[in-house]
């Protein structure tokens, strides 16, 4: 369903009800650009750390506008074995609703606009009918200003004549005296004839202030003065003859109208608050930018530190799942060879997968996958949800007996929770939103600085004696060079000791030099709990939405071991990971997965006892996890479908 400023107020209750009834929610966003500085390849360096990637995106991507937002809710009908879907395609535009409301500035990237135009994107609908929004801070400031104005009006003097831009009386400048004299003559004529209202010609803000102060001092009763706006945004003053009762009634109407305008200005932010308050699983595809833009645009500025961002994100969206990461992970990795959304959707409609049966309620616009509407946010959110269902149900085929439907709350999906795909990072596949990120060993990597004139061919020539290398550019004068063998690092360092035109550092030296100027504000306790500075009521607003779930007051961090602790004999392409059926009856439980070598896939969010900690209330699914698991062998097998810690 298409949602604009014209029908948003009418559709909002339907959206909120759909969110509350949903088993999970899928989202997607369209932006006016990706990078305001470096190229996308430079923005996504293959050897970025999670902190570096977040800093780059925060610096170079947040000045763009998220101007179309897709939401699709999915509710499973057990009786019909069908998913009931409700898809909404929101057009977003930060239209100022008053002179005191934020006047948002954003930039566009020509390549992004050109691409969306080629897909039939309706830009006129965005700018003419886009739904406004306010962050919590902006809303609070405007409500305080509103209360302050109302307090001033309820003070001394007639409410009607309180100058909107100040209460002080000033002399009429000589060049404005003729203008004010003509206004007074028109008011005198109004009082003598039978007309009830007088509309003055549009004028400047200073002239309107002079009119207010003049009428306030010369006519103490009998008039109501109000500033209105034409369709062309020209502001003018309307003067009406009223008695005291009528004046009070009009002032009450004006206050109600201002309150409604402010509520309308909160706009699309109400949808995000409803999703946040629900605590439902939010699914996206390659969704890091979607999450960052959503928080930055509708909640508040992004924190400088990555750990602070994680904390805020987990408060806003307690459970996230990225289908691109899921499709890039075993057991899907060997079957799915292209994880772009359109291609993923095509592959998941073929064997061994089964596309889910969906149904859209009457009165709601439904999407037809036979006629692709890619890069319309509502459609992309819809097929993202379909991809998630197909992959989740595929996991059920490994159970004994097989299960055709896997709930969005199933423990089988826990390994994929709160891990967002990191594009083009060689050895860190995801950003761990609920704990520390991977810290792979990069002993074979060198950091090289050189003159601006150098090209990739110069680096290949410099390291020609070391065989195959991989170059990852950082900026115009520096790059990472990955050698094929760690033993070659010291040789390269020795040969470059007396070089004048370039400088080489080991990766460890590079990190050390950066950390001298960077101090993280996050403190970790010895028990793995974060010292949180963001209260659980971070989403509380004057509009009544709040996040009061106590489980978010402190975020339990799962400890991910470094790659060197788990990489003994493991194949970096995950080809040695094989899945077996699990027997759910009897006194023994078969191994979930066999891994060649001695590598153990790390357990996600495991406590000291080895039990998996679910991020949501446990749902009884005994056919997925044996009740007799405690009777298994002393060596606890790794959890099914854990996201491997190596790429």
N, C-alpha and C positions, 0 to 999 in steps of 0.2 A: 504494500500500500504506500502510495506517495503521500508524504506529509510535508506541508509548507506552513508558513505563518498563518495563512487563512484558515486552515482546518486543524491546527495543532491543539488548540484548547479543547476541541471536540474529541479528538483522537486520543489525547493523553490518558484519560481513564482506561481506555481499551488497552493501551500500551502497558500501563501499570498492572492491570489484571493479568495480561498475558505473561508478564515477568513473574508475577507471584505464582502462577499455575505451572510455569515451565519446569521441566527436568533439567534443562541447560539452555544457555543463550549463546548464540554466535554473533560476532560483530565484525565490521569491516569499515574502513575509512578511505576517503579520497582526499588528496591534498593538492595545494597549489604549487608544490615543489618538493624537492628532496634535500638539496644542498645549496646554500647561499654562498659557498666559497669553493672548497676543493671539489674536484670531480668525484663522482660516486665511487670510482675505483680507489681514489686516495682516501675517501671517507671510510672505506671498508678495507683497511689494510689487513692482509692475511695473518699478521702477527700482532694485531691489536690485543691488548689485555681487555677484559670486560670493563675496567675503569676507563681506559682510553676510548673504547668504542662509545660508552655512554657519554663521556665528555664531548666527543666529536659531534654526536647526534644532538646533544643539548645545545651546543654552541652554533651549529650550522643548519639545523633542521626546524627549530621551534619558531622561527619567524614566519614560517608558512602557515596557511590557514587550513584546518580540517573543515571542508565546506560541504561534504556529504557523508552521512553516517548511516550505515546499515545495521539493523537489529533484526534478528530472526529468533523467535522462541520455539522450542520443541518440547512437546508434551506427549508421552507415550500412552496410548490407549491399550491397556492390557487385553481387553475383550476383543478388539478388532486387530490386534497386532499391527497397529498403525501409529505413526507419529503425526500429531496435529500440529501444523506449523502456522505461525503468524509472522509474516515478514513486513518490515517497515523501512521505508527509504526516506530519510530525513534530509532536507536541504537546510544548511546552516549558514547564517550570515549575521555578524555582530552589529546589527542596526542600532544606533543610539536612540533610546526612547525619549531622552530629554537632553537639555544642554549640560546637565551635571553628570550624565551617565558616561561611561568610558567610550572614547572614540578610538576604536582599535585600529592599529596600523599593521598591515601584513604585506608580504612580498609574494611575487609569482615567479616561477621559473618557466621560461618560454617553451622548453622541451616538454615539460609536464602538461602545460596548457594545450600545446599542440597535440599531444597524444590523446588527452581527454576529448578534445574537439573531434579528433578522428574517430572516436568511439561514440559520437553523437551526444556528448554531455551538454546539458542545457544550462549554460552560464547565466542567461537572463533570469531563469527561475531562481537561481541562487541569490542574485543581487536584488531582484524585485520581491521575492517571496520567501527568502531564507529566514529560518527561525532564529531569533536572538538568543543570547545566553549571558550569564554572569557567573563569575567565580564566587565563592563564598565571601571572600574579603570584599569584593566589589558590591555584592548584595548588602552586606552589613553596613558599609559606608553610605550607600544610598538610603537605606532605611534610617540610619542615624540622621542624615540630612533632612529626610522627610519629617521625622519627629521633631527636629530642631525648628523647622519652618512652621510646623503646626503649633509648637509651643510659643513661638513668637506671635503667631496670629491670634492665639488665645490669650495673649497678654493685653497690654493697654491699647486702646484705640480700635476703630472699626477694622474688622478683618479685611473687608473689601479693598481697602486702600493701602495695605502694606506693600511697599515696593518690593518686588521679587528679588532684586539684586542689591538690596541694602535698605536700611531704615533711616539713614541720615538724610536731613534736609539740606539741599544745596541751592544756591542762587541760580536763576535762569540766566545763562550767558546771553550776551546781547544779540548774537547771531541766531538765537533760538526763540527770542521773545515774540517775533511775529508769528512763528509756528504755534507757540503756546496760546497766543491771543486768539488765533483762528479756532483752536480746539475749544477754548472757553466759550466762544460765540456759538459753536455748534451745540455745546452742552446746554447753554441757555435756551437755544431754540428747541431742543429736545424737551426740556422741562415745561415749555409753554404750549407745545402742540400735543397731539394725541398719540404720536408714535411711542412705542415702548422701548425700542432699542436703537442704538446708533453705532454703525461700524465705521471706524476711522480708517484712513488709508494706511497701508503698511508703512512702517517707519523703522528707524534704527533703535537699538536697545537703549541708547542714551536718551533718545526722544521719548521712548515709552516710560522710562524712569521719571523724566520730567513731568509727563502727563499724570502718572500716579501720584507724585508728591503735590502737584498743583491741585488736583481734584480732592486729595485727602485733606488739604488745608482749607480749601474754599467751600467744599460741600461735605458737611459732616454726616448727613443722612440722606436717604432716598435714592442712592445710586449704587449699582454694583458694577465694578470694573474688572474685566478679565482679558488676558492675552490669549488669542487663538491663532491658529495656523491655517493657511490656505493649502490647497493640494500641491501648489508649487513651493511649499515650505516657507512662504512669506508670512511673517508674524505681524498681526495687527491687534488693535484694542477694540473690544466691544463694550459699550456702555449701556446699561439697562436701568430703567426706572423700577424700583422695588421698595416695598415696605420692609420693616425689620424682620418680620417672619419669613418673607420670601428671600431676603438676603441670607438669613441663617440656613434656609433650606438649600440654597444654591452653593453655599460654602460647604455644606455637608456633602453635596453631590460632587463637588470639586475634589474634596479629600478622598471620597470613595473612588473617584476616577483615577486619581494619582496612585492610590493603593493598588488598584487593578492593573494600571500600567506598569507598576513596579513588579507585580507578580508575573505579568506577561513577559517582562524583560528577563526574568530568571530563565524562562523558556526551556531550551533543550537540556539545560543543566539538571532539570527535574528528572529527565529520563535516566541520566547517569546516576543520580542519587537513588532512584528506584532500583536500578540494577545492583548498585552497591549494597543497599539495605537488604536486598533479598539474600545475599550471600551465595547465590547460585553459581555453578560452574560457568565461566565465560570462555568460549572457544574462539580462536582466531587463527589465521594462517599467516605465518611470518609476522607476528603481531607486535614486535617490540615497538616499532614506530607508532602503531595504533594506540598502544597503552600510554606511551610517553605523551603523544599529542592530546589524548583524552584527558589525562591528568592536568597537563599544562593549560589547556584551553578551558576546561569546565570546572576544575577544582582549585588550582593555584599554581604558582611558578614552581618549576622543578627544582629540587635541591641540588646543590653543587656536587655533593658526594653520592657515589653510587649506592652505598649502603643506606643512606637516608632515602634515596629514591625507592629502593626495595621496600623499605618500611612503609612509606606512604602508599606505594602500589598495593601492598598486601592489605592495607587498611581499606583502600577503595575497592579492590577486587581480591577477595580472600582466596579464590581458586581460579587459576588460569590454566589453559591447555592450548598448546600450539600444534596445529595439525601438520605443519611443515617439519617440525622436529620429530613428531610421531612417525611420519612417513619415511623419515631418514634413519629410523632406528629399527633394529631387529624386533620382530620377525618380518617387518615390511621392507627393509632395505634391499633384500635380495629379489623382491618381486616388483617393486616400484622403482622405475629408472628415471622418472622425471617428476619432481615434486612441485613444479609450478602449479598454481591452483587449478587452472583449466585442464592441464594434462592429468593431474592427480584425479580430478573428478571423472575424467574419461576412463582411466585405468581401474578405478574402484567400481565401475559399472560392469566389469568383466570378471570372469572366473580367475582366481578362487573367491573373489569377493561377491557380495550380493547387495545391490542397491536397496535401501530401505523403502518401504511403502509409506507415502505421505498423503496427507489430506489437509485441505485448507477450508476453514469454516465459510459458510455463505456470507456474502457481504464484504469479504476481504479479497483484495487482489492477490492472486497466486502467480508464482513464476513457473514457466514451462521450460524445463532443461533442454528440450529439443530445439528451442530457439534461444541460443546463448545471448545473454545480456551482460557480458563480462564488463567489469569496471563500472557497473552501477552498484553502489555499495550494498543496497538491499539484496540484490541477486548474489553478489559475492558472499555475503553473510549466509545466505540460504544454502549455497552449494558447499560452503565451509562446514556447515552443520551436517550436511549429507555425507561428506568425506569422513567426518569424525564418527558418525554412526556406523558406516561401513567398516572402518578399521577397528572400532570397538567390538562390533559383532564378530569380526574375524578372530579376535582373541578368544572368543567363546568356543571356537572350533577345536582348540587345544585341550579343552576340558573333557573329562570322561564322567558321565556322558556329555557329548557336545551340547552347547547351549546357543540358541539362535539369537537371543537378545541379551545384550550386556547393558546394565543400567549405567547412567552417568555417575552414579555413586559407587560403582563397583570398585573393589580393591585392585582389580586387574589394571585399573587406570592410574593408580597412585604413582607409579614411577614417572608418569608424564606430567604430573601436576607442577605448576609454578616453575616451569623451565621453558624459556623463550629462545627460539632459534637465533643463533648469531650468524649472520651472513658472511661467507667468505673468510672465516677464521679457520686456519689450517688445523689447529689442534685443540680448540675449545668449541665444542658443538653448540653449547647453550649458555644462556645467562640464568644462573640459579637464583630465582627470586626469593626463595625461602631459606637461603643459607649461603655460606661462603662459596665462591666460584673455584673452578679447577685452576690449579697452578702447574701447568705442564713444564717439564724440564726442557729448556731450550739451550742446552750446552753447545749445540752445533750451529747456533745462530750468531752472526756478527752484526754490529751496528756500524755503518760506514758513513762518514761525512765527507763531502767532496765539493768541488766548484759547481756553480749553478749550470754551467755549460755541459756538464757530463750527461750522457744518455745511458740507457740500459746496456748498449753494446760496449760502452767503456767499462762497466762493471764486469761484464762477462770476460772482457779481455784481461782485466786486472786479476781475476781469479781463474784464468784459463788453466793454470797448472793443477787445479784442484778438482777437475772433472765436472760432473753435473752440479749446478748450483741453482738456487731459486731466489729471485730478486723480488722484494716487496717494498715498494716506494713508500716513504714516510712523507716527504715534501720535496721541494726542488733541489735540496742540498743534502739529503740523507736518505738512506734505505737500509733495510735488513737484507742480509745475504745468508741464506741457509746452505751450509755445506753438507755433503753427503755423508761425511764421517766426522765424528767428534774429535778424533785424533788430529785432524787437520787444522783445528782452531789455533793451537799454539804455534804451529808453523806459520800460519797467516799473520799472527800477531808479531812474531819475530821478524818476518820479512818486511813488515810495514813500520818498524820502529823508527826508522830514519826518513820516512816519507814526508815530503813537504806539502804536496797538493791534496792529500787526503789523510784521514785519520780513522783508525779501526779500534772499536771497543768490543769486548765480549758482551753478551746479552746481560750477564750479571752486573757488569760495570755500568751498562746503560741504565738498568733498573735502579742501581744505587744512586746514580747521579740525578735521576728524576725524583727519587724519594726524599732527597735532601730539601727539595722545595715543595713537597707535598706531604701534608699530615692529615690522615683520616681522622674524622671526629667520632667514628664508631668505636665503642668499647665493647669487648666481648668478655663475658664472665667465664670462669674456668668450667662451668657446667654446660656451656654451649648456649646459654640464653643471652639474647641481645639486651643491652641497656637502652630500652626504647625511649625516645624523646617525643614520640607522636602518640597522643592519647587515643583511646578507642573511639572517642566521640568526635574524631576529626571530621566526620561528615555531617555533624549536627548543624542545622541551619534554622533560620527563622521560618522556613517553609515547613518544618516539622519532620524532616528526614533525619534519622540518626543511626549511628552504628554502635550498638551497645553490646555486641557479642563479646563476652569476656575473653574468649580465646584469642582475640587480637590485641589484648593489652600488652602481652609479651609474646614475641614470636620465637618459637623454638627453632634453633638453627640446626639443620642436619650437616654433619661434618663430612665433606667430600675429601677423600684422601688424594694426595697429589699423585700425578701420573706415574712417577717413578716407584711409588709404593705398590702399584697394582699392575704394572706393565710387564711383569716377568712372563715372557713367552706369549703374550697376547698379540693377536694380529690387529694392527691399527685399522684395518678395513672392516673389522668385526666379522670376517668370513668364517671364523672358527666357532661362532655362536650358533648352537643348534637347539631347537625346542623339542621337548618330548611331551607326550600326553601325561596327564597327572591322574592317578587313580584316587578317587574320592571315597571309596568304600574300603572297609577292612582296616587293619591295624597299622598299615604302613603307607607312606606317601612317597611316590616316585619322584625322582629328581626333576625339578622344573627345567633346568637347562644344563647342558654339558658344555664346558668350555675347554678347548684344547690347552695344554700346558697347565701351569699352576695358577693362572689368573682367576681371582674371585671377583665377580661383579659386585661392586659395593651396594650395600642395602641403603635405601632411601629412608631418611628420618628414623633410623633404628635406635632404640634405647639400649641400655647395657644388657638387657636380657635378650636382645635380638628380636623382640617383637616389633612388627611394623606399626608405626603410629599414623593413624588416618587423619587427614586434615578436616574431615567432616565426621558427623556422627555415624558410627558403624551401622551398616545395613546388613541384615541377616541374609547371607548368600552362602549357605553351607555347601552348595554344589561347586563353589569356586575355591573355597579353602576348607580343607578337611578339619573337622572338629577334633580329630585324633592326631593333629600335626605334632603335638607335644610328644607322641609316642615314636616319632621318627628317630633316625639315627642321631648320635650326639653331634655330628657335624651338620649344622643347619644349611640346607642348600640355598643358593642365592635366589632372591625373589624373581618371580616370573616377569619377563619383559622389562627388567630394570634398564634404564637408559645407560648404556655403557659410558664409562668416564673417559674413553679414548675415542678418537674419531677414525 
